[in-house]
Amino acid sequence: MAVDTLLDEVWTPRARDPQNRESGQTWLRKSLKRLQEELATAAGGLPGEIVNGGGQLLRLNPTTIASDVEVFLTALARAKAARGPDRIAAAEEALTKRVSGLLLNVPRERVLVGRTIEIYRWLDLPHWERAAGRLEALGREAAVQLGRAYRDGGRYDAAMVLYLQLLGDEPHDRRVQEGLLLAARGTGDCTQLSQVWQQVRAYLDGETDIELHSMYERLMSETRTVGAVVGGR
């Protein structure tokens, strides 16, 4: 991150003189030093600096500390690229590494030296709001990836459990609706498929579109046909 960006978003709201960049640089050096000391104490020592700085840029030192967001994004990319027997394990890891959000439920104001200052004000800036929304969407994508991996791997019951959880959170997500129906179809059980369809309709207050209803009818027809063939052997 650019030093100027960090000062604008974190230091400026609490600064007595936001235009005094020298004061901001002093605050930044002291803050990084204090953070280094506190983390070293909590971890029982650190092998190196937690932040690398050169010129006008700061970045985490990957040999000392990792960003949970970066770890999650790497795991999600690995899950998307995985094939064969490694696919489920990679998708499970991605979901485990999912980041729930950016500083959820934190206070936004604090009284300091007789005046009220904004803290975490940067979370309300447009690009951070977009980042938070994107992170939430990627978390859902990780869950959908795992549901698809379960389904393609023949673990239909596990897929249905996951899709039902997602349906409760995002009932209008077409990927979840279709994934749940396909997982139920994979069980080969018409009753199971019918029950799942009723659950989808309930979450949507009965307002399913023609395309989704047609998909359900097709899957039910296929399930009945396969069941009849198996039963006739």
TIVEX-102780 format. One record per residue (C-alpha): chain; x, y, z; residue in three letters; residue number from 1. Coordinates in nm, 4 decimals. Example, Ala and Ser with C-alpha at 12.3 -4.5 7.8 and 13.67 -1.06 7.14 Angstrom:
<rs>
{A,{1.2300,-0.4500,0.7800},ALA,1} {A,{1.3670,-0.1060,0.7140},SER,2} 
</rs>
This chain:
<rs>
{A,{0.0000,0.0000,0.0000},MET,1} {A,{0.1168,0.3515,-0.0736},ALA,2} {A,{0.2277,0.5396,0.2365},VAL,3} {A,{0.0206,0.8438,0.1358},ASP,4} {A,{-0.2897,0.6266,0.1043},THR,5} {A,{-0.2313,0.4782,0.4483},LEU,6} {A,{-0.1870,0.8229,0.6018},LEU,7} {A,{-0.4973,0.9570,0.4290},ASP,8} {A,{-0.7180,0.6707,0.5401},GLU,9} {A,{-0.5850,0.5929,0.8881},VAL,10} {A,{-0.3869,0.8860,1.0231},TRP,11} {A,{-0.5670,1.1894,0.8821},THR,12} {A,{-0.8979,1.1386,1.0708},PRO,13} {A,{-0.7139,1.1581,1.4053},ARG,14} {A,{-0.4484,1.4140,1.3129},ALA,15} {A,{-0.4550,1.7657,1.4579},ARG,16} {A,{-0.2867,1.8923,1.1413},ASP,17} {A,{-0.3557,1.6558,0.8484},PRO,18} {A,{-0.1406,1.8713,0.6211},GLN,19} {A,{0.1730,1.8053,0.8292},ASN,20} {A,{0.3073,1.5042,0.6437},ARG,21} {A,{0.6235,1.4946,0.8551},GLU,22} {A,{0.4066,1.4404,1.1615},SER,23} {A,{0.2246,1.1654,0.9727},GLY,24} {A,{0.5508,0.9901,0.8886},GLN,25} {A,{0.6506,1.0055,1.2569},THR,26} {A,{0.3153,0.8550,1.3572},TRP,27} {A,{0.3603,0.5780,1.1002},LEU,28} {A,{0.7111,0.4850,1.2191},ARG,29} {A,{0.5993,0.4743,1.5816},LYS,30} {A,{0.2860,0.2739,1.4977},SER,31} {A,{0.4811,0.0131,1.3005},LEU,32} {A,{0.7391,-0.0144,1.5784},LYS,33} {A,{0.4686,-0.0618,1.8417},ARG,34} {A,{0.2876,-0.3177,1.6251},LEU,35} {A,{0.6124,-0.5095,1.5747},GLN,36} {A,{0.6783,-0.5159,1.9493},GLU,37} {A,{0.3250,-0.6204,2.0430},GLU,38} {A,{0.3129,-0.9025,1.7882},LEU,39} {A,{0.6585,-1.0224,1.8913},ALA,40} {A,{0.5440,-1.0347,2.2525},THR,41} {A,{0.2245,-1.2210,2.1635},ALA,42} {A,{0.4081,-1.4714,1.9417},ALA,43} {A,{0.7065,-1.5181,2.1695},GLY,44} {A,{0.9372,-1.3576,1.9160},GLY,45} {A,{0.9391,-1.2979,1.5424},LEU,46} {A,{1.1999,-1.3995,1.2832},PRO,47} {A,{1.1973,-1.0617,1.1112},GLY,48} {A,{1.0132,-0.7394,1.0435},GLU,49} {A,{0.6393,-0.7712,0.9805},ILE,50} {A,{0.6349,-0.4869,0.7277},VAL,51} {A,{0.8793,-0.4180,0.4478},ASN,52} {A,{0.9036,-0.0558,0.3450},GLY,53} {A,{1.0869,0.1007,0.0584},GLY,54} {A,{1.0286,0.4503,-0.0702},GLY,55} {A,{0.6597,0.5266,-0.0698},GLN,56} {A,{0.5277,0.1693,-0.0460},LEU,57} {A,{0.4613,-0.0663,0.2447},LEU,58} {A,{0.3919,-0.4389,0.2218},ARG,59} {A,{0.3707,-0.7321,0.4608},LEU,60} {A,{0.6867,-0.9389,0.4890},ASN,61} {A,{0.5728,-1.2842,0.3681},PRO,62} {A,{0.8536,-1.4607,0.5564},THR,63} {A,{0.7196,-1.3287,0.8879},THR,64} {A,{0.3463,-1.2723,0.8582},ILE,65} {A,{0.0676,-1.3611,0.6176},ALA,66} {A,{-0.2447,-1.1768,0.5124},SER,67} {A,{-0.5554,-1.3865,0.5811},ASP,68} {A,{-0.7156,-1.2392,0.2699},VAL,69} {A,{-0.4166,-1.3330,0.0547},GLU,70} {A,{-0.4118,-1.6855,0.2011},VAL,71} {A,{-0.7816,-1.7245,0.1204},PHE,72} {A,{-0.7454,-1.5936,-0.2357},LEU,73} {A,{-0.4545,-1.8307,-0.2985},THR,74} {A,{-0.6526,-2.1262,-0.1636},ALA,75} {A,{-0.9545,-2.0318,-0.3769},LEU,76} {A,{-0.7412,-2.0102,-0.6911},ALA,77} {A,{-0.5946,-2.3516,-0.6074},ARG,78} {A,{-0.9443,-2.4954,-0.5635},ALA,79} {A,{-1.0569,-2.3616,-0.9002},LYS,80} {A,{-0.7567,-2.5149,-1.0722},ALA,81} {A,{-0.7726,-2.8523,-0.8941},ALA,82} {A,{-0.8826,-3.1623,-1.0849},ARG,83} {A,{-0.9462,-3.5244,-1.0017},GLY,84} {A,{-0.9123,-3.6594,-0.6478},PRO,85} {A,{-0.7494,-3.3401,-0.5205},ASP,86} {A,{-1.0498,-3.1262,-0.6041},ARG,87} {A,{-1.2575,-3.1850,-0.2898},ILE,88} {A,{-0.9633,-3.1387,-0.0531},ALA,89} {A,{-0.8642,-2.8143,-0.2275},ALA,90} {A,{-1.2217,-2.6817,-0.2157},ALA,91} {A,{-1.2556,-2.7742,0.1529},GLU,92} {A,{-0.9340,-2.5882,0.2285},GLU,93} {A,{-1.0553,-2.2795,0.0432},ALA,94} {A,{-1.3783,-2.2736,0.2425},LEU,95} {A,{-1.1853,-2.3206,0.5670},THR,96} {A,{-0.9617,-2.0244,0.4783},LYS,97} {A,{-1.2585,-1.8025,0.3918},ARG,98} {A,{-1.2400,-1.4576,0.5498},VAL,99} {A,{-1.5704,-1.3668,0.7094},SER,100} {A,{-1.5355,-0.9915,0.6629},GLY,101} {A,{-1.3312,-0.6791,0.7207},LEU,102} {A,{-1.3348,-0.5815,1.0912},LEU,103} {A,{-1.6982,-0.6660,1.1513},LEU,104} {A,{-1.8830,-0.5124,1.4457},ASN,105} {A,{-1.6040,-0.2758,1.5501},VAL,106} {A,{-1.6726,0.0676,1.7052},PRO,107} {A,{-1.6343,0.3564,1.4616},ARG,108} {A,{-1.5769,0.6353,1.7125},GLU,109} {A,{-1.3509,0.6843,2.0121},ARG,110} {A,{-1.2948,0.9643,2.2604},VAL,111} {A,{-0.9289,1.0643,2.2695},LEU,112} {A,{-0.7813,1.3595,2.4603},VAL,113} {A,{-1.1213,1.5168,2.5102},GLY,114} {A,{-1.2355,1.4900,2.1494},ARG,115} {A,{-1.4218,1.2298,1.9476},THR,116} {A,{-1.2301,1.0798,1.6572},ILE,117} {A,{-1.3312,0.8363,1.3863},GLU,118} {A,{-1.1541,0.5012,1.3819},ILE,119} {A,{-1.1674,0.2526,1.0961},TYR,120} {A,{-1.3148,0.5382,0.8921},ARG,121} {A,{-1.1477,0.3832,0.5905},TRP,122} {A,{-1.4008,0.0978,0.5979},LEU,123} {A,{-1.6643,0.3457,0.4822},ASP,124} {A,{-1.4631,0.4651,0.1827},LEU,125} {A,{-1.6094,0.3487,-0.1513},PRO,126} {A,{-1.3175,0.1281,-0.2559},HIS,127} {A,{-1.3107,-0.0496,0.0819},TRP,128} {A,{-1.6880,-0.1006,0.0706},GLU,129} {A,{-1.6449,-0.2565,-0.2720},ARG,130} {A,{-1.3599,-0.4712,-0.1394},ALA,131} {A,{-1.5757,-0.5920,0.1508},ALA,132} {A,{-1.8566,-0.6831,-0.0870},GLY,133} {A,{-1.6162,-0.8605,-0.3195},ARG,134} {A,{-1.4676,-1.0553,-0.0301},LEU,135} {A,{-1.8150,-1.1679,0.0767},GLU,136} {A,{-1.8930,-1.2781,-0.2792},ALA,137} {A,{-1.5684,-1.4762,-0.2991},LEU,138} {A,{-1.6593,-1.6499,0.0262},GLY,139} {A,{-1.9849,-1.7658,-0.1310},ARG,140} {A,{-1.7927,-1.8713,-0.4406},GLU,141} {A,{-1.5672,-2.0909,-0.2257},ALA,142} {A,{-1.8741,-2.2605,-0.0792},ALA,143} {A,{-2.0256,-2.3096,-0.4252},VAL,144} {A,{-1.6957,-2.4565,-0.5473},GLN,145} {A,{-1.7061,-2.7107,-0.2641},LEU,146} {A,{-2.0687,-2.7978,-0.3329},GLY,147} {A,{-1.9841,-2.8629,-0.6976},ARG,148} {A,{-1.6806,-3.0711,-0.6003},ALA,149} {A,{-1.8920,-3.2826,-0.3641},TYR,150} {A,{-2.1569,-3.3277,-0.6317},ARG,151} {A,{-1.9124,-3.4195,-0.9075},ASP,152} {A,{-1.7374,-3.6572,-0.6668},GLY,153} {A,{-2.0599,-3.8441,-0.5935},GLY,154} {A,{-2.0980,-3.7085,-0.2403},ARG,155} {A,{-2.4524,-3.5904,-0.2997},TYR,156} {A,{-2.5659,-3.5817,0.0633},ASP,157} {A,{-2.2716,-3.3605,0.1624},ALA,158} {A,{-2.3431,-3.1354,-0.1350},ALA,159} {A,{-2.7088,-3.0980,-0.0351},MET,160} {A,{-2.6199,-3.0057,0.3223},VAL,161} {A,{-2.3871,-2.7328,0.1984},LEU,162} {A,{-2.6262,-2.6023,-0.0672},TYR,163} {A,{-2.9103,-2.5843,0.1859},LEU,164} {A,{-2.6928,-2.3719,0.4126},GLN,165} {A,{-2.6157,-2.1422,0.1218},LEU,166} {A,{-2.9818,-2.1310,0.0202},LEU,167} {A,{-3.0693,-1.9956,0.3627},GLY,168} {A,{-2.8148,-1.7151,0.3201},ASP,169} {A,{-2.8670,-1.6407,-0.0496},GLU,170} {A,{-3.1992,-1.7891,-0.1659},PRO,171} {A,{-3.1859,-1.6065,-0.5015},HIS,172} {A,{-2.8425,-1.7352,-0.6034},ASP,173} {A,{-2.9123,-1.9426,-0.9136},ARG,174} {A,{-2.5922,-2.1422,-0.8709},ARG,175} {A,{-2.7151,-2.2595,-0.5320},VAL,176} {A,{-3.0674,-2.3391,-0.6510},GLN,177} {A,{-2.9446,-2.5427,-0.9462},GLU,178} {A,{-2.6643,-2.7063,-0.7495},GLY,179} {A,{-2.9078,-2.8245,-0.4850},LEU,180} {A,{-3.1458,-2.9718,-0.7428},LEU,181} {A,{-2.8602,-3.1466,-0.9246},LEU,182} {A,{-2.7285,-3.2919,-0.5987},ALA,183} {A,{-3.0735,-3.4261,-0.5140},ALA,184} {A,{-3.0994,-3.5689,-0.8666},ARG,185} {A,{-2.7673,-3.7437,-0.8088},GLY,186} {A,{-2.9137,-3.9437,-0.5195},THR,187} {A,{-3.1574,-4.1051,-0.7634},GLY,188} {A,{-3.4355,-4.0566,-0.5096},ASP,189} {A,{-3.7518,-3.8905,-0.6452},CYS,190} {A,{-3.8772,-3.8217,-0.2939},THR,191} {A,{-3.5517,-3.6478,-0.2066},GLN,192} {A,{-3.5684,-3.4370,-0.5198},LEU,193} {A,{-3.9296,-3.3417,-0.4521},SER,194} {A,{-3.8495,-3.2385,-0.0944},GLN,195} {A,{-3.5567,-3.0266,-0.2100},VAL,196} {A,{-3.7775,-2.8561,-0.4680},TRP,197} {A,{-4.0313,-2.7689,-0.2008},GLN,198} {A,{-3.7518,-2.6205,0.0118},GLN,199} {A,{-3.6342,-2.4074,-0.2787},VAL,200} {A,{-3.9892,-2.2852,-0.3377},ARG,201} {A,{-4.0343,-2.2089,0.0318},ALA,202} {A,{-3.7211,-1.9934,0.0413},TYR,203} {A,{-3.8481,-1.8083,-0.2651},LEU,204} {A,{-4.2013,-1.7717,-0.1250},ASP,205} {A,{-4.3273,-1.9928,-0.4069},GLY,206} {A,{-4.2069,-1.7524,-0.6753},GLU,207} {A,{-3.9886,-1.9784,-0.8896},THR,208} {A,{-3.9320,-1.8815,-1.2514},ASP,209} {A,{-4.0213,-2.0904,-1.5542},ILE,210} {A,{-3.6614,-2.1866,-1.6272},GLU,211} {A,{-3.5996,-2.3261,-1.2780},LEU,212} {A,{-3.9324,-2.5075,-1.2778},HIS,213} {A,{-3.8509,-2.6629,-1.6160},SER,214} {A,{-3.5166,-2.7796,-1.4791},MET,215} {A,{-3.6887,-2.9451,-1.1854},TYR,216} {A,{-3.9398,-3.1204,-1.4132},GLU,217} {A,{-3.6587,-3.2459,-1.6369},ARG,218} {A,{-3.4550,-3.3762,-1.3441},LEU,219} {A,{-3.7602,-3.5468,-1.1944},MET,220} {A,{-3.8369,-3.7123,-1.5285},SER,221} {A,{-3.4769,-3.8361,-1.5569},GLU,222} {A,{-3.4818,-3.9667,-1.2007},THR,223} {A,{-3.8051,-4.1572,-1.2560},ARG,224} {A,{-3.6758,-4.3041,-1.5813},THR,225} {A,{-3.3515,-4.4253,-1.4211},VAL,226} {A,{-3.5457,-4.5655,-1.1266},GLY,227} {A,{-3.7815,-4.7535,-1.3581},ALA,228} {A,{-3.4895,-4.9023,-1.5548},VAL,229} {A,{-3.3103,-5.0117,-1.2397},VAL,230} {A,{-3.6302,-5.1564,-1.0909},GLY,231} {A,{-3.7051,-5.3519,-1.4073},GLY,232} {A,{-3.3754,-5.5376,-1.4120},ARG,233} 
</rs>
